[in-house]
Amino acid sequence: MLRLFFLGVALILGIGATFALWDRFGPRPAPPLPVDVSQQIDHILIEKSARRLTASRKGKPVMSLQIALGFAPKGDKSQEGDGKTP
């Protein structure tokens, strides 16, 4: 009975080690392809009151994302740690 217990523990540890090694040394996803210069974003607008970031290219919005703000988002940034940055 004790031998069966140790066999089960060894099996669980072996499976855990396999997953840990796979996570560390397994294949990684391919890096994203470089973006052509003509497709880069040329303007970023952050609207704090709407909690939105809008990226545009040549005056046309290409992406809009909801953002999280600091703990005191109202007003302009004045010093480090004031909680006003997105």
Steps between C-alpha positions, in 0.01 A plus 500: 500500500783736588675415175184592307485833684858586410440393142201738481700786650787436256255495209343830606842663548617366165197642319545833676869514407413418139253788481746737666778407259266525200391845611861612544667335202213413265446665162417869506256676267653674204568872553267738316607608156648850474252765395559697184588866567189612312281306748640645821291707738583870484275638777376373838213674679419419862159617621513461876135593561382234252777260611593439138822486297464565126786434256481659157691503174473793260213644703286184488450291817636149456456371856307599812553335838349534846766595757538478876603814685687562822336538840450880456464558124351851494736782406842521338802299606712703742736257674595134516252291695205740474277231337419706191652288223316240295 
